[in-house]
Amino acid sequence: MAVGESIVIWGAGKKGKGVVQKIRKGKIKYFIDSDENKIGRYWCGIEIKSVENLYNEDKKTILVYTIENEAVKTIVKKWGGKSYSLKDFFSLPNIIKEIDEDYYTRYLFDKTGLNIGKRQKVDNWYRDSYYNEINQELVSSMRRNDDNKVNEILSSIYDSGKMLFDEGYNVRPGMRLAHRIIGDIGENLHIVDFACGHGELLYQLKNSGHIVYGCDGSPKRIEQLCADGINGTVQNVQKTNYKNNYFDVVICMECLEHVSDIIKTVNEINRVLKQGGYAIVTVPYENECDCTTHVRQIGLSQMLSVFSRQFEVVNMLQTSYLNWTFDDNLFLVAKKQ
């Protein structure tokens, strides 16, 4: 996308609102929508026009379509201008740069996430409604402390060794924001990633000169990390073999929604962190990004309450899990007191 190009958004709904929130509003000319009841109204302060307006649009304009079906594809092809799906648009390098700059600025200056509700004493909890039958069986196994069944279910899903589509550094704003914040914390830091997966963030941090460690429940993932020279171990994040007060930073991304006991896991983060060290944590926001292995849903006040017991929460933001999703993740940075 070149400097000065204007954007038309197809779809005046939740996803269209997400596009407006992620890019500079001045670039957007208007929405188009096939719902006649919306025509002439405004969404996010931007006029909604009929789809027919697209045919009169300058071919230098960019169309971002939030709806994908055969009718949309036919009209886009007939128009003949430059167009992108949400995923393709938010994979453009300059758009990724805008996303990253926005989140970093919000992290530095927007503290509204710290004022959400009253801190409460929180014990371990599980979800009460289930994603599917396997999810219900997983939660039930955790409730009765059946570790063998829990490991059987999780291993069947995660231990193939295959890289999942959502693990890449370039598609995860939270990973990139964590990397930048860690750069502000210091150089040559000792960093561990709890539930590190394939270690996409660890590779980046190692290249930045940090001393990195990773632990995960999948032997195949850890085997590959070790082969690449990263100190990886197969461990349960609720009870690791790391020394007390050892790490400058503990990363725990997309993990707390999966573990048997969230309180034990946060306690373990606290144990291995040095005094004044930082925890960088992400979780799905409430029921967003739900899946078979999510055993609890975590809201803003719950996240703050869990970490406020032992940490000074530096900031918490509602962010995107992937470049092309919207406000479906919580990103928290906390300092060990």
Secondary structure as the mmCIF struct_conf table of DSSP 4:
data_model
#
loop_
_struct_conf.conf_type_id
_struct_conf.id
_struct_conf.beg_label_comp_id
_struct_conf.beg_label_asym_id
_struct_conf.beg_label_seq_id
_struct_conf.end_label_comp_id
_struct_conf.end_label_asym_id
_struct_conf.end_label_seq_id
TURN_TY1_P TURN_TY1_P1 VAL A 3 GLY A 4
STRN STRN1 ILE A 7 TRP A 10
BEND BEND1 GLY A 13 GLY A 13
HELX_RH_AL_P HELX_RH_AL_P1 LYS A 14 LYS A 22
BEND BEND2 ILE A 23 ILE A 23
HELX_RH_3T_P HELX_RH_3T_P1 LYS A 25 LYS A 27
STRN STRN2 ILE A 28 ASP A 33
BEND BEND3 SER A 34 SER A 34
HELX_RH_3T_P HELX_RH_3T_P2 GLU A 36 LYS A 38
TURN_TY1_P TURN_TY1_P2 ILE A 39 GLY A 40
STRN STRN3 TYR A 42 TRP A 43
TURN_TY1_P TURN_TY1_P3 CYS A 44 GLY A 45
STRN STRN4 ILE A 46 SER A 50
HELX_RH_3T_P HELX_RH_3T_P3 VAL A 51 ASN A 56
BEND BEND4 GLU A 57 GLU A 57
TURN_TY1_P TURN_TY1_P4 LYS A 59 LYS A 60
BEND BEND5 THR A 61 THR A 61
STRN STRN5 ILE A 62 TYR A 65
BEND BEND6 THR A 66 THR A 66
BEND BEND7 ASN A 69 ASN A 69
HELX_RH_AL_P HELX_RH_AL_P2 GLU A 70 TRP A 79
BEND BEND8 GLY A 81 GLY A 81
STRN STRN6 LYS A 82 SER A 85
HELX_RH_AL_P HELX_RH_AL_P3 LEU A 86 PHE A 89
TURN_TY1_P TURN_TY1_P5 PHE A 90 SER A 91
BEND BEND9 LEU A 92 LEU A 92
HELX_RH_AL_P HELX_RH_AL_P4 PRO A 93 PHE A 109
HELX_RH_3T_P HELX_RH_3T_P4 THR A 112 ASN A 115
BEND BEND10 ILE A 116 GLY A 117
BEND BEND11 ASP A 128 SER A 129
BEND BEND12 TYR A 131 ASN A 132
HELX_RH_AL_P HELX_RH_AL_P5 GLU A 133 ARG A 143
TURN_TY1_P TURN_TY1_P6 ARG A 144 ASN A 145
HELX_RH_AL_P HELX_RH_AL_P6 ASP A 147 TYR A 158
TURN_TY1_P TURN_TY1_P7 ASP A 159 SER A 160
HELX_LH_PP_P HELX_LH_PP_P1 LYS A 162 LEU A 164
TURN_TY1_P TURN_TY1_P8 PHE A 165 ASP A 166
HELX_RH_3T_P HELX_RH_3T_P5 TYR A 169 VAL A 171
HELX_RH_AL_P HELX_RH_AL_P7 PRO A 173 ILE A 185
BEND BEND13 GLU A 187 ASN A 188
STRN STRN7 HIS A 190 PHE A 194
TURN_TY1_P TURN_TY1_P9 ALA A 195 ALA A 195
TURN_TY1_P TURN_TY1_P10 GLY A 197 HIS A 198
HELX_RH_AL_P HELX_RH_AL_P8 GLU A 200 ASN A 207
TURN_TY1_P TURN_TY1_P11 SER A 208 GLY A 209
STRN STRN8 ILE A 211 ASP A 216
BEND BEND14 GLY A 217 GLY A 217
HELX_RH_AL_P HELX_RH_AL_P9 PRO A 219 ALA A 227
TURN_TY1_P TURN_TY1_P12 ASP A 228 GLY A 229
STRN STRN9 ASN A 231 VAL A 234
TURN_TY1_P TURN_TY1_P13 VAL A 237 GLN A 238
BEND BEND15 LYS A 239 LYS A 239
HELX_LH_PP_P HELX_LH_PP_P2 TYR A 242 LYS A 243
TURN_TY1_P TURN_TY1_P14 ASN A 244 ASN A 245
STRN STRN10 PHE A 247 MET A 253
BEND BEND16 GLU A 254 GLU A 254
TURN_TY1_P TURN_TY1_P15 LEU A 256 HIS A 258
BEND BEND17 VAL A 259 SER A 260
HELX_RH_AL_P HELX_RH_AL_P10 ILE A 262 VAL A 272
STRN STRN11 LEU A 273 PRO A 284
STRN STRN12 TYR A 285 TYR A 285
TURN_TY1_P TURN_TY1_P16 GLU A 286 CYS A 289
TURN_TY1_P TURN_TY1_P17 THR A 292 THR A 293
STRN STRN13 ILE A 298 ILE A 298
HELX_RH_AL_P HELX_RH_AL_P11 LEU A 300 SER A 308
TURN_TY1_P TURN_TY1_P18 ARG A 309 GLN A 310
STRN STRN14 PHE A 311 THR A 319
BEND BEND18 TYR A 321 LEU A 322
TURN_TY1_P TURN_TY1_P19 ASN A 323 TRP A 324
BEND BEND19 THR A 325 THR A 325
BEND BEND20 ASP A 327 ASP A 327
STRN STRN15 ASN A 329 LYS A 336
#
